[in-house]
Amino acid sequence: MTTGSVNPRRADTRRNHERILAAAAKSLACSGEVSFNAIAKQAEVGVGTVYRHFPTPEALILAVYQREVRQLVDIVPSLLEKYSPEQAFRTWTTDHLAHYMMTKRGLAEAFRAATASRGELPAGAYEAMVGAVFKLLQANVDAGTVRPDLKPETVLRGLGGLLYLDPKGEWRRDVASLLDLLWRGMGTVRS
């Protein structure tokens, strides 16, 4: 037995799982509906493979939602390494959060239907998003660019306006306007 080797079957299972989630996210963003047959075709797997990974549409929808949130949260540390705190916040909002919120309207509808039938929200998703905003805010507090009394929940609510962006319009301009407005309110008070 070789230490550190990956079982090819497990690696294939992980790849299939990720391909299914990516295909489902794309399908939900476009139509807001879950078709296991269409997702299997797009993911280039058999429909039985989709059912083995996700026995119900609700399970698939919730997994897609958790994947999308995890991607939004996981990008924060690399943005803070690459950019100044203010630029990291703006880049995260424009290139990640705004894009997610605009293109995931179908996911949002499907997610509401899935959680209504199950009566639960994915554990920790909201807290993870608050944590991501907290990290971005804390870096800016440390840099002296925002007030230290800001609550990440309040900033996240302010960013909720991104839901109203028109992906076919001049959304980058609209994100910049919203960010400028929020930034003025978040900024340090100068005498």
N, C-alpha and C positions, 0 to 999 in steps of 0.2 A: 504494500500500500504506500502510495506516495503522499507525503504530507503537503497540504496546500492545494492538492489537485481538486478540480471541480468536477463533480459527477456530470457527464454530458447530458443525462436525462434531466437533472435538476436545472442546469443552465438553460436547456430548451424550455422547460416549464416556466422559468422566470421570464424568458424572452416572450413566450406565448402570452403570459399574464400581462406583460407591459404592452404588447401589441394590441391585445384585446382592449385594455384600458384606453390606449391612444385612439383606437378606432371608435370606441364608444364615446369618448369625449368629443371627437369630431362630429359624430352622428348627432349627439345631443345638442351641440352648438348650432348645427344647421337646422335640425327639425324638432328637437325637443322630445323625440320619441326613441324608444329602444326596440330595435328589431334584431334579435339574436342572429338571424340568417344574414342580414346585411352587415352586421358587425363581424361575423365570422368570415364573410367574403372579403371585407376590407382588411381584416387582420391576417388573412391567408391561413386560417385554421378551420378545422371542422366545427360545425355548430355544437357537436357533443363536447368539444374542448371548451367552448364558451360556457356551456352548462356545468361542466365539471368545476370550472373556476368560480362561476357565479350562478348558483342554482335558481335565482329569481331576478327579475328586472330590478327590483328594489335593491338587492345586494350589489348589482353592477352599478347602479346610479350612485349609491353611497360610496362605493370604492372609487369611482371617478371623482366625486366631490372631494374625498379625502386626498387623492393624488394631486388634484389641482391646488388645494390649500397647502399641502406639503411642499410643492414646488415654489409657491409664493414665499413660504417661510424660509425654505432652505437657501434661497438665493441671497438673502440679506447679508450674511457674513462676507460673502465674496464681493458684494457691492461696496461694503464698508472698507474692505481692503483695497479695492481698486480706485475708489473715488473719495472726495472730501465728504464729510457727513451730509452737508446740504445736497450735494450732487447725488449721493447715494439715495437719499430720500426721494428726490425728484425722479431719478432713473427708475427706482422701484415702482413709484406711482405711475409713471408714464409707460414704461416698457413692459411692466409686469402686471400690476394691479389693474390699470385701465384696460389693457388688452383682455385680461381675464374677465373683467366685469362686462365688457361690451360683447364679447363673443360667447359668453356662457349664459345668455338669457334662456336658451333651451334647457340647459342644465339646471338652471334655477327653477324653471317650471316643473321639470321632471323630479328634481330634488324635493320640492314642496309636496308633490304627489306621493313620492316614496316615503317621506317622513310622516305624512299624514296617515298613510296606511299602517306604518309601523309604530307611530307615536313617539319617535325618538330622533334626536339629532346625533350626528357623529360626535363621539366623546372627544373633547379637546380641540375641535376645529376652531371655534371662536377664540378660545384661550391662546391657541397657536398664533392666530392672526394678531391678537392684542400683543402677544410677546414679540412678534416681528416689528410691529409699530413701536413698541417700547424700546427695542434695541436701536432703531433708527433715531428715535427721539433722544435717547440717552447720549448717543454719539454727538448729536447736535447740541445738547445741553453742555456736554464736556467741551465742545468747540466754541461755546458762547453764542451760538446762532439762534437758539430758541429759549423761551422762558423755561425755568425748571419746574414750574407748577402745572405743566400740561399733563393731562391724563390721556394715555393711549386710546382708551375707549372713546373719548370725545373726538380725538383726531380721526379715528376710524369711522365714526359717524359722519364727520365732515367729508371724508373721502367717499361716503356712500353716494354722493352726487354723481360719481362716475357711472353709476347705473344708467343715467340718462343720456350718455354719450351716443351719438349716431355714428356707427362704424363706417357709414358711407359718406359722412360729412367731414368737416375739418376737425376731427376729434383731437389731434395733437394740439392745435391752437386752443381748443376748449379745455383740455387738461392743463395746459400752461396757465390759462386764466384762472381756473379753480385753484391750482397750486399757488399762484401769486396771491390770491385772496386769502387762502389758508395761511400762507407763510407770513403775511402781514399780521394776521391775528396771533400767530404762534411766536413771532419775533420778540426779541428782548426789547424792553422799553428803554428808549433813549431820551435823556433830558435835554 
